[in-house]
Amino acid sequence: MKYEATGNKTIVGRQETSQIEATRISGSIAPEAGRVSRVLVFTYGLVAYVICLGTFVYAFGFIGNYGVPKAMDSGRENSLAQALLIDALLLGVFAVQHSVMARPWFKEWWTRFVPKIAERSTYVLVSCVLMFVLFWQWQPIGGTIWDVQNSIGRGLLFGLYVVGWIVLLTATFLINHFDLFGLRQVFLFLRGKDVKPLKFATPALYKYVRHPLYVGWFLTFWATPTMTAAHLVFAVLSSAYILVAIQFEERDLITVHGERYAQYRRSVPMLIPRLFSRQPESRRTVSDSTTA
């Protein structure tokens, strides 16, 4: 897998940690900025958002092997050692960028050169560029870990794959989709308005897991009727990265929210919902908190 007019709601998490930016940039927009400057910044943010949408669409085909020139599970093109090295480097570069650029200390340095209001759009744009490099340079490995031949089984796994994307996209809208991808910030700048902190809430999926967006990613990584060696490498390394990244993100959130997020963390599971638990008390405690 970093902020909204007063009165709207959002929640926490990573993609959810974009809320941390709200406090940092709140009041930093200059309503007196020239009209041309505001239009240029908005156009930049809009272009970054459109590229991000295109990246998501391509990723659906790339990971699922549907309708793209070279998919994750295409035939091997190079030696096994070379393919493994290139794939690991591609995933490693993306992971480093995605995590480092999301850290508060990096933002403080980075926004000396990039306008604060466009920082999120820049983060999204760089992430998407690196994802397209990964799609372009990915080295299929070949080899089959499992291959479900039963038509019902293949249908169920494809259904889970689609559900993963639905959960992922639904989670982005629950936490304010346009805020997450930087479009809301540049739109408010265009209108000469400040970015205000959002109230803390735990809508829908966030009542049951703290990171439903990541649950969606896990489903897209692992729900495949044919698991090749390259796909397994991608799924294992990406899953490991997410599990590590969550620890850093939640540490940042506790720093910002203190006991409020700590209570939410204690009350709600990270990724796997509890089938039988006493939720009302924990939900009430969390929903009364406010976000940064």
Contacts in CASP RR format, 6 or more apart in sequence:
PFRMAT RR
TARGET T0000
AUTHOR 0000-0000-0000
METHOD contacts of the structure
MODEL  1
MKYEATGNKTIVGRQETSQIEATRISGSIAPEAGRVSRVLVFTYGLVAYV
ICLGTFVYAFGFIGNYGVPKAMDSGRENSLAQALLIDALLLGVFAVQHSV
MARPWFKEWWTRFVPKIAERSTYVLVSCVLMFVLFWQWQPIGGTIWDVQN
SIGRGLLFGLYVVGWIVLLTATFLINHFDLFGLRQVFLFLRGKDVKPLKF
ATPALYKYVRHPLYVGWFLTFWATPTMTAAHLVFAVLSSAYILVAIQFEE
RDLITVHGERYAQYRRSVPMLIPRLFSRQPESRRTVSDSTTA
1 14 0 8 1.000
1 15 0 8 1.000
1 98 0 8 1.000
1 213 0 8 1.000
1 214 0 8 1.000
1 217 0 8 1.000
1 242 0 8 1.000
1 245 0 8 1.000
2 14 0 8 1.000
2 15 0 8 1.000
2 17 0 8 1.000
2 18 0 8 1.000
2 20 0 8 1.000
2 21 0 8 1.000
2 102 0 8 1.000
2 120 0 8 1.000
2 123 0 8 1.000
2 180 0 8 1.000
3 10 0 8 1.000
3 18 0 8 1.000
3 19 0 8 1.000
3 21 0 8 1.000
3 22 0 8 1.000
3 25 0 8 1.000
3 120 0 8 1.000
3 176 0 8 1.000
3 179 0 8 1.000
3 184 0 8 1.000
3 185 0 8 1.000
3 195 0 8 1.000
3 197 0 8 1.000
3 198 0 8 1.000
4 10 0 8 1.000
4 22 0 8 1.000
4 176 0 8 1.000
4 179 0 8 1.000
4 184 0 8 1.000
4 195 0 8 1.000
4 196 0 8 1.000
4 198 0 8 1.000
5 188 0 8 1.000
5 193 0 8 1.000
5 196 0 8 1.000
6 196 0 8 1.000
6 197 0 8 1.000
7 196 0 8 1.000
7 198 0 8 1.000
7 199 0 8 1.000
8 176 0 8 1.000
8 198 0 8 1.000
8 199 0 8 1.000
9 198 0 8 1.000
9 199 0 8 1.000
9 200 0 8 1.000
9 201 0 8 1.000
9 203 0 8 1.000
10 16 0 8 1.000
10 19 0 8 1.000
10 175 0 8 1.000
10 176 0 8 1.000
10 179 0 8 1.000
10 198 0 8 1.000
10 199 0 8 1.000
10 200 0 8 1.000
10 201 0 8 1.000
10 291 0 8 1.000
11 174 0 8 1.000
11 175 0 8 1.000
11 200 0 8 1.000
11 201 0 8 1.000
11 202 0 8 1.000
11 203 0 8 1.000
11 206 0 8 1.000
11 291 0 8 1.000
12 19 0 8 1.000
12 200 0 8 1.000
12 206 0 8 1.000
12 210 0 8 1.000
12 253 0 8 1.000
12 257 0 8 1.000
12 261 0 8 1.000
12 264 0 8 1.000
12 291 0 8 1.000
13 19 0 8 1.000
13 175 0 8 1.000
13 210 0 8 1.000
13 211 0 8 1.000
13 213 0 8 1.000
13 249 0 8 1.000
13 250 0 8 1.000
13 253 0 8 1.000
14 102 0 8 1.000
14 211 0 8 1.000
14 213 0 8 1.000
14 214 0 8 1.000
14 245 0 8 1.000
14 246 0 8 1.000
14 249 0 8 1.000
15 171 0 8 1.000
15 172 0 8 1.000
15 175 0 8 1.000
15 180 0 8 1.000
15 213 0 8 1.000
16 175 0 8 1.000
16 211 0 8 1.000
16 213 0 8 1.000
16 249 0 8 1.000
16 253 0 8 1.000
17 102 0 8 1.000
17 249 0 8 1.000
17 252 0 8 1.000
17 253 0 8 1.000
18 120 0 8 1.000
18 175 0 8 1.000
18 179 0 8 1.000
18 180 0 8 1.000
18 182 0 8 1.000
19 197 0 8 1.000
19 198 0 8 1.000
19 256 0 8 1.000
19 291 0 8 1.000
19 292 0 8 1.000
20 104 0 8 1.000
20 252 0 8 1.000
20 253 0 8 1.000
20 256 0 8 1.000
20 292 0 8 1.000
21 107 0 8 1.000
21 119 0 8 1.000
21 120 0 8 1.000
22 195 0 8 1.000
22 196 0 8 1.000
22 197 0 8 1.000
22 198 0 8 1.000
22 291 0 8 1.000
22 292 0 8 1.000
23 197 0 8 1.000
23 256 0 8 1.000
23 292 0 8 1.000
24 104 0 8 1.000
24 107 0 8 1.000
24 116 0 8 1.000
25 116 0 8 1.000
25 117 0 8 1.000
25 119 0 8 1.000
25 185 0 8 1.000
25 195 0 8 1.000
26 194 0 8 1.000
26 195 0 8 1.000
26 196 0 8 1.000
26 197 0 8 1.000
27 194 0 8 1.000
27 195 0 8 1.000
28 116 0 8 1.000
28 117 0 8 1.000
28 194 0 8 1.000
28 195 0 8 1.000
29 117 0 8 1.000
29 188 0 8 1.000
29 189 0 8 1.000
29 192 0 8 1.000
29 193 0 8 1.000
29 194 0 8 1.000
29 195 0 8 1.000
31 192 0 8 1.000
31 193 0 8 1.000
31 194 0 8 1.000
33 189 0 8 1.000
33 192 0 8 1.000
38 189 0 8 1.000
38 190 0 8 1.000
38 192 0 8 1.000
39 190 0 8 1.000
41 115 0 8 1.000
41 117 0 8 1.000
41 118 0 8 1.000
41 186 0 8 1.000
41 189 0 8 1.000
41 190 0 8 1.000
42 186 0 8 1.000
42 187 0 8 1.000
42 189 0 8 1.000
42 190 0 8 1.000
44 118 0 8 1.000
44 121 0 8 1.000
44 186 0 8 1.000
45 118 0 8 1.000
45 121 0 8 1.000
45 125 0 8 1.000
45 182 0 8 1.000
45 183 0 8 1.000
45 186 0 8 1.000
46 183 0 8 1.000
46 186 0 8 1.000
47 125 0 8 1.000
48 121 0 8 1.000
48 122 0 8 1.000
48 124 0 8 1.000
48 125 0 8 1.000
48 128 0 8 1.000
48 181 0 8 1.000
48 182 0 8 1.000
49 121 0 8 1.000
49 124 0 8 1.000
49 178 0 8 1.000
49 181 0 8 1.000
49 182 0 8 1.000
49 183 0 8 1.000
51 125 0 8 1.000
51 128 0 8 1.000
51 129 0 8 1.000
52 124 0 8 1.000
52 125 0 8 1.000
52 127 0 8 1.000
52 128 0 8 1.000
52 181 0 8 1.000
54 128 0 8 1.000
55 128 0 8 1.000
55 131 0 8 1.000
55 132 0 8 1.000
56 169 0 8 1.000
58 68 0 8 1.000
58 132 0 8 1.000
58 135 0 8 1.000
59 131 0 8 1.000
59 135 0 8 1.000
60 66 0 8 1.000
60 165 0 8 1.000
61 67 0 8 1.000
61 68 0 8 1.000
61 71 0 8 1.000
62 68 0 8 1.000
62 71 0 8 1.000
62 72 0 8 1.000
62 135 0 8 1.000
62 138 0 8 1.000
63 71 0 8 1.000
63 72 0 8 1.000
63 161 0 8 1.000
63 220 0 8 1.000
63 221 0 8 1.000
63 234 0 8 1.000
64 71 0 8 1.000
64 72 0 8 1.000
64 73 0 8 1.000
64 161 0 8 1.000
64 220 0 8 1.000
64 224 0 8 1.000
65 71 0 8 1.000
65 72 0 8 1.000
65 73 0 8 1.000
65 74 0 8 1.000
65 226 0 8 1.000
68 135 0 8 1.000
70 135 0 8 1.000
70 136 0 8 1.000
70 138 0 8 1.000
70 140 0 8 1.000
71 140 0 8 1.000
72 138 0 8 1.000
72 140 0 8 1.000
72 228 0 8 1.000
72 230 0 8 1.000
72 231 0 8 1.000
72 234 0 8 1.000
73 140 0 8 1.000
73 142 0 8 1.000
73 226 0 8 1.000
73 228 0 8 1.000
73 230 0 8 1.000
73 231 0 8 1.000
74 140 0 8 1.000
75 140 0 8 1.000
75 142 0 8 1.000
76 83 0 8 1.000
76 139 0 8 1.000
76 140 0 8 1.000
76 141 0 8 1.000
76 142 0 8 1.000
77 83 0 8 1.000
77 139 0 8 1.000
77 140 0 8 1.000
78 86 0 8 1.000
78 139 0 8 1.000
80 141 0 8 1.000
82 139 0 8 1.000
83 139 0 8 1.000
83 140 0 8 1.000
83 141 0 8 1.000
83 230 0 8 1.000
84 139 0 8 1.000
84 141 0 8 1.000
84 233 0 8 1.000
86 137 0 8 1.000
86 138 0 8 1.000
86 139 0 8 1.000
87 138 0 8 1.000
87 139 0 8 1.000
87 141 0 8 1.000
87 230 0 8 1.000
87 233 0 8 1.000
87 234 0 8 1.000
88 233 0 8 1.000
88 237 0 8 1.000
90 133 0 8 1.000
90 134 0 8 1.000
90 137 0 8 1.000
90 138 0 8 1.000
91 134 0 8 1.000
91 234 0 8 1.000
91 237 0 8 1.000
91 238 0 8 1.000
91 241 0 8 1.000
92 237 0 8 1.000
92 241 0 8 1.000
93 130 0 8 1.000
94 127 0 8 1.000
94 130 0 8 1.000
94 131 0 8 1.000
94 134 0 8 1.000
95 237 0 8 1.000
95 241 0 8 1.000
95 245 0 8 1.000
97 126 0 8 1.000
97 127 0 8 1.000
97 130 0 8 1.000
98 127 0 8 1.000
98 245 0 8 1.000
99 245 0 8 1.000
99 248 0 8 1.000
100 106 0 8 1.000
101 107 0 8 1.000
101 110 0 8 1.000
101 123 0 8 1.000
101 126 0 8 1.000
101 127 0 8 1.000
102 123 0 8 1.000
102 249 0 8 1.000
103 248 0 8 1.000
103 252 0 8 1.000
104 252 0 8 1.000
107 119 0 8 1.000
110 119 0 8 1.000
110 122 0 8 1.000
111 119 0 8 1.000
114 122 0 8 1.000
117 185 0 8 1.000
117 186 0 8 1.000
117 189 0 8 1.000
117 195 0 8 1.000
118 185 0 8 1.000
118 186 0 8 1.000
120 181 0 8 1.000
120 182 0 8 1.000
120 185 0 8 1.000
121 181 0 8 1.000
121 182 0 8 1.000
121 183 0 8 1.000
121 185 0 8 1.000
121 186 0 8 1.000
124 181 0 8 1.000
124 182 0 8 1.000
138 230 0 8 1.000
139 230 0 8 1.000
140 228 0 8 1.000
140 230 0 8 1.000
141 228 0 8 1.000
141 229 0 8 1.000
141 230 0 8 1.000
141 233 0 8 1.000
142 228 0 8 1.000
142 229 0 8 1.000
142 230 0 8 1.000
143 228 0 8 1.000
143 229 0 8 1.000
144 226 0 8 1.000
144 227 0 8 1.000
144 228 0 8 1.000
144 229 0 8 1.000
145 227 0 8 1.000
145 228 0 8 1.000
145 229 0 8 1.000
145 231 0 8 1.000
145 232 0 8 1.000
146 226 0 8 1.000
146 227 0 8 1.000
147 225 0 8 1.000
147 226 0 8 1.000
147 227 0 8 1.000
148 154 0 8 1.000
148 157 0 8 1.000
148 225 0 8 1.000
148 226 0 8 1.000
153 225 0 8 1.000
154 225 0 8 1.000
155 225 0 8 1.000
157 223 0 8 1.000
157 224 0 8 1.000
157 225 0 8 1.000
158 223 0 8 1.000
158 225 0 8 1.000
159 223 0 8 1.000
160 219 0 8 1.000
160 223 0 8 1.000
161 219 0 8 1.000
161 220 0 8 1.000
161 223 0 8 1.000
161 224 0 8 1.000
163 216 0 8 1.000
163 219 0 8 1.000
163 223 0 8 1.000
164 215 0 8 1.000
164 216 0 8 1.000
164 217 0 8 1.000
164 219 0 8 1.000
164 220 0 8 1.000
164 223 0 8 1.000
165 216 0 8 1.000
165 220 0 8 1.000
167 205 0 8 1.000
167 212 0 8 1.000
167 213 0 8 1.000
167 215 0 8 1.000
167 216 0 8 1.000
167 219 0 8 1.000
168 213 0 8 1.000
168 216 0 8 1.000
168 217 0 8 1.000
168 220 0 8 1.000
169 177 0 8 1.000
170 204 0 8 1.000
170 205 0 8 1.000
170 212 0 8 1.000
171 205 0 8 1.000
171 206 0 8 1.000
171 212 0 8 1.000
171 213 0 8 1.000
171 215 0 8 1.000
171 216 0 8 1.000
172 180 0 8 1.000
172 181 0 8 1.000
172 213 0 8 1.000
174 203 0 8 1.000
174 204 0 8 1.000
174 205 0 8 1.000
174 206 0 8 1.000
174 212 0 8 1.000
175 206 0 8 1.000
175 213 0 8 1.000
176 184 0 8 1.000
176 198 0 8 1.000
178 184 0 8 1.000
178 187 0 8 1.000
179 185 0 8 1.000
179 198 0 8 1.000
184 195 0 8 1.000
185 195 0 8 1.000
188 194 0 8 1.000
188 195 0 8 1.000
197 290 0 8 1.000
197 291 0 8 1.000
197 292 0 8 1.000
198 291 0 8 1.000
199 290 0 8 1.000
199 291 0 8 1.000
200 257 0 8 1.000
200 260 0 8 1.000
200 286 0 8 1.000
200 287 0 8 1.000
200 289 0 8 1.000
200 290 0 8 1.000
200 291 0 8 1.000
201 287 0 8 1.000
202 264 0 8 1.000
202 268 0 8 1.000
202 283 0 8 1.000
202 286 0 8 1.000
202 287 0 8 1.000
205 212 0 8 1.000
205 215 0 8 1.000
206 212 0 8 1.000
206 268 0 8 1.000
207 268 0 8 1.000
207 279 0 8 1.000
207 283 0 8 1.000
208 268 0 8 1.000
208 269 0 8 1.000
208 273 0 8 1.000
208 274 0 8 1.000
208 279 0 8 1.000
209 215 0 8 1.000
209 268 0 8 1.000
209 269 0 8 1.000
209 270 0 8 1.000
209 271 0 8 1.000
209 272 0 8 1.000
209 273 0 8 1.000
210 250 0 8 1.000
210 264 0 8 1.000
210 265 0 8 1.000
210 268 0 8 1.000
210 269 0 8 1.000
210 270 0 8 1.000
210 271 0 8 1.000
211 246 0 8 1.000
211 270 0 8 1.000
211 271 0 8 1.000
214 242 0 8 1.000
214 246 0 8 1.000
214 271 0 8 1.000
215 271 0 8 1.000
217 238 0 8 1.000
217 242 0 8 1.000
218 239 0 8 1.000
218 242 0 8 1.000
218 271 0 8 1.000
221 234 0 8 1.000
221 235 0 8 1.000
221 238 0 8 1.000
221 239 0 8 1.000
222 235 0 8 1.000
222 239 0 8 1.000
224 231 0 8 1.000
227 235 0 8 1.000
246 270 0 8 1.000
250 261 0 8 1.000
250 265 0 8 1.000
253 261 0 8 1.000
254 261 0 8 1.000
254 262 0 8 1.000
254 265 0 8 1.000
256 292 0 8 1.000
257 289 0 8 1.000
257 291 0 8 1.000
257 292 0 8 1.000
260 286 0 8 1.000
260 289 0 8 1.000
260 290 0 8 1.000
261 289 0 8 1.000
263 282 0 8 1.000
263 285 0 8 1.000
263 286 0 8 1.000
263 289 0 8 1.000
264 282 0 8 1.000
264 285 0 8 1.000
264 286 0 8 1.000
264 289 0 8 1.000
266 282 0 8 1.000
267 279 0 8 1.000
267 281 0 8 1.000
267 282 0 8 1.000
267 283 0 8 1.000
267 285 0 8 1.000
267 286 0 8 1.000
268 282 0 8 1.000
268 286 0 8 1.000
END
